[in-house]
Structure formats: C-alpha cells, structure tokens
C-alpha cells in the first residue's frame, strides 16, 4: 500500500479525493491531511508541497477559480515547473452537481 498526503481547500474536495483513492482498492491510502481554508493556504505552501513530494506523494486538489486551465494555474503558482501530467479543465463542484442532477 502507498500512502498519499491529501491537500485540499474544503470538505467537499476531501470527500472527492477519498472517493478517488477508494477506487484503487487497497493500493493507496490517505496519509496526512492538509485541509486549507480556500486556495490561499495551498498557494502559500505550494513550493513546500512540491519539495516534499520528492519524498512522498501528494494529491492536491484546488478550484481553478479564474484560471482557464490547470496547467496554467500550476505554471503561475510554481514558476519554472514543467508538468508531464494530464490535467482536465473541470470544476469539482460542477461535476458533482452534474452527477447528482443527472443520475
């Protein structure tokens, strides 16, 4: 099992992250929880989380707010960071509301 630290803005995002981890069965489990009170907490500490992720995995979830896409937000917050990941431009709240509304 692999422990992953969770960084999030609010309880809704925490619930989404736990649900995503649960989809992998026993492969991953939540390590330390880093609850924020909005994006300011994450933005202020993003460099610390980035450095710490070299030792242990971090799963960070934040709203896009005014950013048009996730890679641009990451580039703005972590200057000089080149991402190899695939990001989707979607709002957690919108997706959850859509699931509730149309399911």
N, CA, C and O atoms as CSV, one atom per row, in Angstrom:
chain,resi,resn,atom,element,x,y,z
A,1,UNK,N,N,0.832,-1.183,0.000
A,1,UNK,CA,C,0.000,0.000,0.000
A,1,UNK,C,C,0.879,1.249,0.000
A,1,UNK,O,O,1.935,1.295,0.631
A,2,UNK,N,N,0.408,2.250,-0.726
A,2,UNK,CA,C,1.145,3.502,-0.857
A,2,UNK,C,C,0.372,4.611,-0.154
A,2,UNK,O,O,-0.807,4.833,-0.428
A,3,UNK,N,N,1.044,5.297,0.747
A,3,UNK,CA,C,0.436,6.410,1.470
A,3,UNK,C,C,0.566,7.683,0.635
A,3,UNK,O,O,1.639,7.980,0.110
A,4,UNK,N,N,-0.530,8.431,0.516
A,4,UNK,CA,C,-0.540,9.684,-0.242
A,4,UNK,C,C,-1.100,10.792,0.643
A,4,UNK,O,O,-2.192,10.662,1.195
A,5,UNK,N,N,-0.353,11.871,0.774
A,5,UNK,CA,C,-0.824,13.028,1.537
A,5,UNK,C,C,-1.864,13.789,0.719
A,5,UNK,O,O,-1.709,13.955,-0.491
A,6,UNK,N,N,-2.917,14.248,1.379
A,6,UNK,CA,C,-4.006,14.943,0.699
A,6,UNK,C,C,-4.016,16.417,1.084
A,6,UNK,O,O,-4.020,16.768,2.263
A,7,UNK,N,N,-4.022,17.277,0.054
A,7,UNK,CA,C,-4.065,18.722,0.243
A,7,UNK,C,C,-5.312,19.230,-0.479
A,7,UNK,O,O,-5.496,18.956,-1.665
A,8,UNK,N,N,-6.164,19.963,0.227
A,8,UNK,CA,C,-7.442,20.371,-0.353
A,8,UNK,C,C,-7.930,21.663,0.294
A,8,UNK,O,O,-7.441,22.082,1.343
A,9,UNK,N,N,-8.914,22.283,-0.365
A,9,UNK,CA,C,-9.469,23.554,0.104
A,9,UNK,C,C,-10.603,23.382,1.114
A,9,UNK,O,O,-10.712,24.156,2.065
A,10,UNK,N,N,-11.441,22.375,0.910
A,10,UNK,CA,C,-12.630,22.253,1.749
A,10,UNK,C,C,-13.049,20.792,1.881
A,10,UNK,O,O,-12.446,19.907,1.274
A,11,UNK,N,N,-14.077,20.550,2.672
A,11,UNK,CA,C,-14.532,19.189,2.952
A,11,UNK,C,C,-15.069,18.472,1.707
A,11,UNK,O,O,-14.941,17.253,1.593
A,12,UNK,N,N,-15.661,19.212,0.788
A,12,UNK,CA,C,-16.140,18.598,-0.453
A,12,UNK,C,C,-14.973,18.016,-1.238
A,12,UNK,O,O,-15.040,16.881,-1.709
A,13,UNK,N,N,-13.919,18.781,-1.377
A,13,UNK,CA,C,-12.745,18.282,-2.091
A,13,UNK,C,C,-12.127,17.090,-1.376
A,13,UNK,O,O,-11.674,16.145,-2.021
A,14,UNK,N,N,-12.106,17.129,-0.051
A,14,UNK,CA,C,-11.592,15.990,0.719
A,14,UNK,C,C,-12.406,14.734,0.400
A,14,UNK,O,O,-11.840,13.665,0.170
A,15,UNK,N,N,-13.721,14.866,0.386
A,15,UNK,CA,C,-14.589,13.719,0.086
A,15,UNK,C,C,-14.327,13.183,-1.315
A,15,UNK,O,O,-14.301,11.969,-1.520
A,16,UNK,N,N,-14.134,14.072,-2.272
A,16,UNK,CA,C,-13.841,13.657,-3.653
A,16,UNK,C,C,-12.514,12.909,-3.700
A,16,UNK,O,O,-12.412,11.869,-4.351
A,17,UNK,N,N,-11.514,13.422,-3.026
A,17,UNK,CA,C,-10.201,12.782,-3.031
A,17,UNK,C,C,-10.253,11.387,-2.400
A,17,UNK,O,O,-9.656,10.442,-2.917
A,18,UNK,N,N,-10.969,11.268,-1.287
A,18,UNK,CA,C,-11.091,9.964,-0.639
A,18,UNK,C,C,-11.830,8.980,-1.539
A,18,UNK,O,O,-11.500,7.795,-1.584
A,19,UNK,N,N,-12.816,9.476,-2.243
A,19,UNK,CA,C,-13.566,8.618,-3.176
A,19,UNK,C,C,-12.662,8.138,-4.310
A,19,UNK,O,O,-12.705,6.971,-4.698
A,20,UNK,N,N,-11.847,9.045,-4.834
A,20,UNK,CA,C,-10.909,8.668,-5.904
A,20,UNK,C,C,-9.922,7.621,-5.401
A,20,UNK,O,O,-9.675,6.626,-6.083
A,21,UNK,N,N,-9.352,7.837,-4.208
A,21,UNK,CA,C,-8.415,6.851,-3.656
A,21,UNK,C,C,-9.090,5.495,-3.458
A,21,UNK,O,O,-8.477,4.455,-3.698
A,22,UNK,N,N,-10.335,5.504,-3.026
A,22,UNK,CA,C,-11.071,4.252,-2.796
A,22,UNK,C,C,-11.252,3.458,-4.084
A,22,UNK,O,O,-11.373,2.233,-4.048
A,23,UNK,N,N,-11.270,4.141,-5.207
A,23,UNK,CA,C,-11.436,3.465,-6.495
A,23,UNK,C,C,-10.248,2.540,-6.802
A,23,UNK,O,O,-10.363,1.638,-7.633
A,24,UNK,N,N,-9.124,2.762,-6.141
A,24,UNK,CA,C,-7.934,1.950,-6.377
A,24,UNK,C,C,-7.812,0.793,-5.389
A,24,UNK,O,O,-6.785,0.116,-5.334
A,25,UNK,N,N,-8.866,0.575,-4.615
A,25,UNK,CA,C,-8.842,-0.519,-3.645
A,25,UNK,C,C,-7.832,-0.272,-2.552
A,25,UNK,O,O,-7.802,0.802,-1.952
A,26,UNK,N,N,-7.011,-1.257,-2.295
A,26,UNK,CA,C,-6.037,-1.140,-1.208
A,26,UNK,C,C,-4.663,-0.657,-1.682
A,26,UNK,O,O,-3.710,-0.647,-0.902
A,27,UNK,N,N,-4.557,-0.262,-2.940
A,27,UNK,CA,C,-3.263,0.168,-3.465
A,27,UNK,C,C,-2.786,1.464,-2.801
A,27,UNK,O,O,-1.603,1.612,-2.496
A,28,UNK,N,N,-3.715,2.401,-2.580
A,28,UNK,CA,C,-3.380,3.684,-1.972
A,28,UNK,C,C,-4.212,3.900,-0.707
A,28,UNK,O,O,-5.330,3.398,-0.591
A,29,UNK,N,N,-3.654,4.646,0.223
A,29,UNK,CA,C,-4.419,5.053,1.396
A,29,UNK,C,C,-3.991,6.474,1.785
A,29,UNK,O,O,-2.857,6.876,1.529
A,30,UNK,N,N,-4.904,7.227,2.404
A,30,UNK,CA,C,-4.562,8.604,2.758
A,30,UNK,C,C,-3.523,8.653,3.868
A,30,UNK,O,O,-3.610,7.944,4.871
A,31,UNK,N,N,-2.542,9.514,3.653
A,31,UNK,CA,C,-1.520,9.743,4.677
A,31,UNK,C,C,-1.956,10.901,5.550
A,31,UNK,O,O,-2.952,10.808,6.268
A,32,UNK,N,N,-1.214,11.984,5.490
A,32,UNK,CA,C,-1.534,13.180,6.267
A,32,UNK,C,C,-2.524,14.045,5.502
A,32,UNK,O,O,-2.427,14.192,4.283
A,33,UNK,N,N,-3.481,14.619,6.234
A,33,UNK,CA,C,-4.458,15.527,5.644
A,33,UNK,C,C,-3.990,16.956,5.867
A,33,UNK,O,O,-3.614,17.331,6.978
A,34,UNK,N,N,-4.017,17.755,4.797
A,34,UNK,CA,C,-3.665,19.175,4.867
A,34,UNK,C,C,-4.870,19.991,4.416
A,34,UNK,O,O,-4.934,20.415,3.262
A,35,UNK,N,N,-5.830,20.216,5.323
A,35,UNK,CA,C,-7.023,20.982,4.934
A,35,UNK,C,C,-6.710,22.473,4.882
A,35,UNK,O,O,-6.081,23.024,5.786
A,36,UNK,N,N,-7.154,23.102,3.826
A,36,UNK,CA,C,-6.987,24.538,3.701
A,36,UNK,C,C,-8.312,25.233,3.926
A,36,UNK,O,O,-9.359,24.593,4.030
A,37,UNK,N,N,-8.253,26.507,3.998
A,37,UNK,CA,C,-9.470,27.299,4.099
A,37,UNK,C,C,-9.506,28.182,2.866
A,37,UNK,O,O,-9.345,29.399,2.956
A,38,UNK,N,N,-9.717,27.558,1.712
A,38,UNK,CA,C,-9.632,28.272,0.445
A,38,UNK,C,C,-8.274,28.048,-0.187
A,38,UNK,O,O,-7.400,27.398,0.387
A,39,UNK,N,N,-8.113,28.605,-1.394
A,39,UNK,CA,C,-6.883,28.346,-2.163
A,39,UNK,C,C,-5.657,29.034,-1.590
A,39,UNK,O,O,-4.535,28.625,-1.885
A,40,UNK,N,N,-5.839,30.067,-0.779
A,40,UNK,CA,C,-4.700,30.809,-0.237
A,40,UNK,C,C,-3.744,29.926,0.545
A,40,UNK,O,O,-2.527,30.093,0.462
A,41,UNK,N,N,-4.287,28.999,1.293
A,41,UNK,CA,C,-3.478,28.063,2.076
A,41,UNK,C,C,-2.587,27.236,1.159
A,41,UNK,O,O,-1.396,27.070,1.421
A,42,UNK,N,N,-3.168,26.722,0.089
A,42,UNK,CA,C,-2.414,25.882,-0.840
A,42,UNK,C,C,-1.401,26.716,-1.612
A,42,UNK,O,O,-0.237,26.335,-1.736
A,43,UNK,N,N,-1.845,27.846,-2.126
A,43,UNK,CA,C,-0.955,28.695,-2.922
A,43,UNK,C,C,0.262,29.132,-2.113
A,43,UNK,O,O,1.381,29.153,-2.626
A,44,UNK,N,N,0.040,29.479,-0.856
A,44,UNK,CA,C,1.123,29.951,0.010
A,44,UNK,C,C,2.158,28.856,0.276
A,44,UNK,O,O,3.339,29.148,0.465
A,45,UNK,N,N,1.712,27.592,0.290
A,45,UNK,CA,C,2.595,26.480,0.637
A,45,UNK,C,C,2.927,25.554,-0.542
A,45,UNK,O,O,3.523,24.494,-0.348
A,46,UNK,N,N,2.549,25.947,-1.745
A,46,UNK,CA,C,2.705,25.048,-2.894
A,46,UNK,C,C,4.165,24.640,-3.122
A,46,UNK,O,O,4.435,23.505,-3.513
A,47,UNK,N,N,5.095,25.548,-2.883
A,47,UNK,CA,C,6.512,25.192,-3.065
A,47,UNK,C,C,6.954,24.160,-2.030
A,47,UNK,O,O,7.752,23.273,-2.332
A,48,UNK,N,N,6.431,24.279,-0.802
A,48,UNK,CA,C,6.748,23.286,0.234
A,48,UNK,C,C,6.190,21.918,-0.139
A,48,UNK,O,O,6.875,20.905,0.002
A,49,UNK,N,N,4.937,21.888,-0.620
A,49,UNK,CA,C,4.336,20.618,-1.029
A,49,UNK,C,C,5.109,20.018,-2.208
A,49,UNK,O,O,5.315,18.806,-2.278
A,50,UNK,N,N,5.525,20.876,-3.120
A,50,UNK,CA,C,6.285,20.407,-4.285
A,50,UNK,C,C,7.601,19.767,-3.852
A,50,UNK,O,O,7.961,18.697,-4.342
A,51,UNK,N,N,8.303,20.401,-2.958
A,51,UNK,CA,C,9.567,19.847,-2.470
A,51,UNK,C,C,9.335,18.548,-1.702
A,51,UNK,O,O,10.067,17.575,-1.881
A,52,UNK,N,N,8.318,18.539,-0.850
A,52,UNK,CA,C,8.018,17.343,-0.055
A,52,UNK,C,C,7.588,16.175,-0.930
A,52,UNK,O,O,7.775,15.016,-0.558
A,53,UNK,N,N,7.012,16.475,-2.093
A,53,UNK,CA,C,6.546,15.404,-2.984
A,53,UNK,C,C,7.699,14.623,-3.603
A,53,UNK,O,O,7.480,13.573,-4.208
A,54,UNK,N,N,8.900,15.112,-3.461
A,54,UNK,CA,C,10.064,14.372,-3.947
A,54,UNK,C,C,10.347,13.165,-3.054
A,54,UNK,O,O,11.040,12.228,-3.452
A,55,UNK,N,N,9.789,13.209,-1.826
A,55,UNK,CA,C,9.991,12.126,-0.866
A,55,UNK,C,C,8.746,11.252,-0.730
A,55,UNK,O,O,8.836,10.030,-0.616
A,56,UNK,N,N,7.579,11.905,-0.745
A,56,UNK,CA,C,6.319,11.193,-0.555
A,56,UNK,C,C,5.269,11.797,-1.482
A,56,UNK,O,O,5.263,13.011,-1.685
A,57,UNK,N,N,4.379,10.979,-2.048
A,57,UNK,CA,C,3.378,11.522,-2.976
A,57,UNK,C,C,2.369,12.445,-2.297
A,57,UNK,O,O,1.963,12.222,-1.156
A,58,UNK,N,N,1.977,13.479,-3.024
A,58,UNK,CA,C,0.950,14.421,-2.592
A,58,UNK,C,C,-0.126,14.486,-3.656
A,58,UNK,O,O,0.166,14.502,-4.851
A,59,UNK,N,N,-1.358,14.524,-3.217
A,59,UNK,CA,C,-2.525,14.660,-4.080
A,59,UNK,C,C,-3.136,16.007,-3.702
A,59,UNK,O,O,-3.680,16.166,-2.610
A,60,UNK,N,N,-3.041,16.977,-4.619
A,60,UNK,CA,C,-3.504,18.336,-4.342
A,60,UNK,C,C,-4.696,18.652,-5.226
A,60,UNK,O,O,-4.647,18.484,-6.445
A,61,UNK,N,N,-5.767,19.113,-4.595
A,61,UNK,CA,C,-6.975,19.473,-5.334
A,61,UNK,C,C,-7.365,20.899,-4.968
A,61,UNK,O,O,-7.560,21.225,-3.797
A,62,UNK,N,N,-7.474,21.738,-5.984
A,62,UNK,CA,C,-7.872,23.128,-5.792
A,62,UNK,C,C,-8.790,23.539,-6.931
A,62,UNK,O,O,-8.720,22.979,-8.025
A,63,UNK,N,N,-9.642,24.509,-6.679
A,63,UNK,CA,C,-10.510,25.022,-7.739
A,63,UNK,C,C,-9.682,25.823,-8.735
A,63,UNK,O,O,-8.655,26.402,-8.381
A,64,UNK,N,N,-10.132,25.848,-9.965
A,64,UNK,CA,C,-9.454,26.668,-10.974
A,64,UNK,C,C,-9.700,28.155,-10.741
A,64,UNK,O,O,-8.876,28.988,-11.118
A,65,UNK,N,N,-10.830,28.489,-10.122
A,65,UNK,CA,C,-11.215,29.881,-9.893
A,65,UNK,C,C,-11.184,30.635,-11.214
A,65,UNK,O,O,-11.985,30.341,-12.102
A,66,UNK,N,N,-10.285,31.598,-11.370
A,66,UNK,CA,C,-10.257,32.398,-12.597
A,66,UNK,C,C,-9.277,31.872,-13.637
A,66,UNK,O,O,-9.216,32.396,-14.749
A,67,UNK,N,N,-8.506,30.838,-13.286
A,67,UNK,CA,C,-7.550,30.276,-14.243
A,67,UNK,C,C,-8.306,29.507,-15.331
A,67,UNK,O,O,-9.243,28.773,-15.020
A,68,UNK,N,N,-7.916,29.663,-16.597
A,68,UNK,CA,C,-8.618,28.971,-17.672
A,68,UNK,C,C,-8.360,27.461,-17.707
A,68,UNK,O,O,-9.180,26.707,-18.231
A,69,UNK,N,N,-7.223,27.014,-17.150
A,69,UNK,CA,C,-6.921,25.589,-17.161
A,69,UNK,C,C,-5.895,25.272,-16.064
A,69,UNK,O,O,-5.162,26.148,-15.606
A,70,UNK,N,N,-5.863,24.004,-15.660
A,70,UNK,CA,C,-4.982,23.586,-14.571
A,70,UNK,C,C,-3.492,23.812,-14.869
A,70,UNK,O,O,-2.783,24.329,-14.006
A,71,UNK,N,N,-2.994,23.446,-16.056
A,71,UNK,CA,C,-1.559,23.663,-16.306
A,71,UNK,C,C,-1.147,25.130,-16.168
A,71,UNK,O,O,-0.047,25.419,-15.696
A,72,UNK,N,N,-2.012,26.049,-16.571
A,72,UNK,CA,C,-1.687,27.469,-16.443
A,72,UNK,C,C,-1.648,27.884,-14.976
A,72,UNK,O,O,-0.790,28.671,-14.575
A,73,UNK,N,N,-2.562,27.363,-14.183
A,73,UNK,CA,C,-2.572,27.681,-12.756
A,73,UNK,C,C,-1.305,27.151,-12.093
A,73,UNK,O,O,-0.693,27.844,-11.280
A,74,UNK,N,N,-0.914,25.941,-12.431
A,74,UNK,CA,C,0.305,25.356,-11.869
A,74,UNK,C,C,1.517,26.170,-12.286
A,74,UNK,O,O,2.403,26.437,-11.474
A,75,UNK,N,N,1.556,26.558,-13.538
A,75,UNK,CA,C,2.677,27.356,-14.046
A,75,UNK,C,C,2.760,28.701,-13.327
A,75,UNK,O,O,3.852,29.202,-13.059
A,76,UNK,N,N,1.605,29.281,-13.016
A,76,UNK,CA,C,1.571,30.558,-12.304
A,76,UNK,C,C,2.028,30.379,-10.857
A,76,UNK,O,O,2.791,31.195,-10.341
A,77,UNK,N,N,1.571,29.332,-10.214
A,77,UNK,CA,C,1.911,29.098,-8.810
A,77,UNK,C,C,3.329,28.571,-8.644
A,77,UNK,O,O,4.030,28.964,-7.711
A,78,UNK,N,N,3.760,27.683,-9.542
A,78,UNK,CA,C,5.096,27.090,-9.469
A,78,UNK,C,C,5.900,27.551,-10.681
A,78,UNK,O,O,5.996,26.836,-11.679
A,79,UNK,N,N,6.458,28.716,-10.592
A,79,UNK,CA,C,7.203,29.262,-11.721
A,79,UNK,C,C,8.351,28.325,-12.102
A,79,UNK,O,O,9.097,27.849,-11.245
A,80,UNK,N,N,8.472,28.079,-13.383
A,80,UNK,CA,C,9.526,27.211,-13.887
A,80,UNK,C,C,9.202,25.735,-13.841
A,80,UNK,O,O,10.016,24.919,-14.273
A,81,UNK,N,N,8.045,25.368,-13.335
A,81,UNK,CA,C,7.663,23.958,-13.237
A,81,UNK,C,C,7.134,23.464,-14.576
A,81,UNK,O,O,6.243,24.085,-15.157
A,82,UNK,N,N,7.663,22.373,-15.062
A,82,UNK,CA,C,7.199,21.751,-16.305
A,82,UNK,C,C,6.454,20.481,-15.949
A,82,UNK,O,O,7.049,19.538,-15.428
A,83,UNK,N,N,5.170,20.445,-16.222
A,83,UNK,CA,C,4.342,19.297,-15.874
A,83,UNK,C,C,4.311,18.282,-17.008
A,83,UNK,O,O,4.230,18.639,-18.183
A,84,UNK,N,N,4.376,17.017,-16.633
A,84,UNK,CA,C,4.233,15.927,-17.592
A,84,UNK,C,C,2.881,15.259,-17.418
A,84,UNK,O,O,2.574,14.286,-18.106
A,85,UNK,N,N,2.075,15.773,-16.505
A,85,UNK,CA,C,0.785,15.156,-16.195
A,85,UNK,C,C,-0.297,15.619,-17.151
A,85,UNK,O,O,-0.146,16.615,-17.858
A,86,UNK,N,N,-1.382,14.878,-17.156
A,86,UNK,CA,C,-2.546,15.216,-17.964
A,86,UNK,C,C,-3.617,15.789,-17.040
A,86,UNK,O,O,-4.097,15.100,-16.140
A,87,UNK,N,N,-3.988,17.040,-17.259
A,87,UNK,CA,C,-4.978,17.696,-16.419
A,87,UNK,C,C,-6.250,17.921,-17.212
A,87,UNK,O,O,-6.217,18.103,-18.429
A,88,UNK,N,N,-7.368,17.906,-16.510
A,88,UNK,CA,C,-8.637,18.224,-17.140
A,88,UNK,C,C,-9.148,19.529,-16.577
A,88,UNK,O,O,-9.021,19.805,-15.384
A,89,UNK,N,N,-9.725,20.325,-17.450
A,89,UNK,CA,C,-10.264,21.610,-17.052
A,89,UNK,C,C,-11.722,21.413,-16.649
A,89,UNK,O,O,-12.622,21.493,-17.486
A,90,UNK,N,N,-11.948,21.154,-15.365
A,90,UNK,CA,C,-13.319,20.976,-14.889
A,90,UNK,C,C,-13.407,21.396,-13.439
A,90,UNK,O,O,-12.412,21.379,-12.714
A,91,UNK,N,N,-14.568,21.764,-13.030
A,91,UNK,CA,C,-14.802,22.166,-11.658
A,91,UNK,C,C,-15.342,20.978,-10.879
A,91,UNK,O,O,-16.257,20.295,-11.340
A,92,UNK,N,N,-14.785,20.731,-9.711
A,92,UNK,CA,C,-15.255,19.625,-8.876
A,92,UNK,C,C,-16.722,19.807,-8.539
A,92,UNK,O,O,-17.512,18.870,-8.658
A,93,UNK,N,N,-17.089,21.004,-8.122
A,93,UNK,CA,C,-18.473,21.241,-7.740
A,93,UNK,C,C,-19.412,21.042,-8.927
A,93,UNK,O,O,-20.482,20.453,-8.772
A,94,UNK,N,N,-19.031,21.519,-10.096
A,94,UNK,CA,C,-19.875,21.359,-11.278
A,94,UNK,C,C,-20.050,19.889,-11.616
A,94,UNK,O,O,-21.155,19.450,-11.933
A,95,UNK,N,N,-18.995,19.146,-11.553
A,95,UNK,CA,C,-19.073,17.726,-11.889
A,95,UNK,C,C,-19.953,16.986,-10.881
A,95,UNK,O,O,-20.777,16.159,-11.272
A,96,UNK,N,N,-19.788,17.275,-9.594
A,96,UNK,CA,C,-20.601,16.612,-8.583
A,96,UNK,C,C,-22.066,17.008,-8.729
A,96,UNK,O,O,-22.949,16.156,-8.634
A,97,UNK,N,N,-22.330,18.284,-8.958
A,97,UNK,CA,C,-23.698,18.718,-9.161
A,97,UNK,C,C,-24.301,18.035,-10.382
A,97,UNK,O,O,-25.473,17.661,-10.378
A,98,UNK,N,N,-23.495,17.876,-11.422
A,98,UNK,CA,C,-23.968,17.194,-12.622
A,98,UNK,C,C,-24.292,15.740,-12.354
A,98,UNK,O,O,-25.275,15.213,-12.876
A,99,UNK,N,N,-23.482,15.093,-11.551
A,99,UNK,CA,C,-23.742,13.699,-11.212
A,99,UNK,C,C,-25.028,13.585,-10.411
A,99,UNK,O,O,-25.855,12.711,-10.672
A,100,UNK,N,N,-25.194,14.464,-9.443
A,100,UNK,CA,C,-26.400,14.432,-8.617
A,100,UNK,C,C,-27.641,14.755,-9.447
A,100,UNK,O,O,-28.687,14.129,-9.276
A,101,UNK,N,N,-27.524,15.713,-10.325
A,101,UNK,CA,C,-28.667,16.181,-11.081
A,101,UNK,C,C,-29.104,15.166,-12.129
A,101,UNK,O,O,-30.301,14.980,-12.344
A,102,UNK,N,N,-28.154,14.510,-12.783
A,102,UNK,CA,C,-28.500,13.659,-13.929
A,102,UNK,C,C,-28.426,12.162,-13.638
A,102,UNK,O,O,-28.672,11.354,-14.533
A,103,UNK,N,N,-28.104,11.789,-12.450
A,103,UNK,CA,C,-28.010,10.352,-12.123
A,103,UNK,C,C,-29.347,9.804,-11.682
A,103,UNK,O,O,-29.456,8.618,-11.369
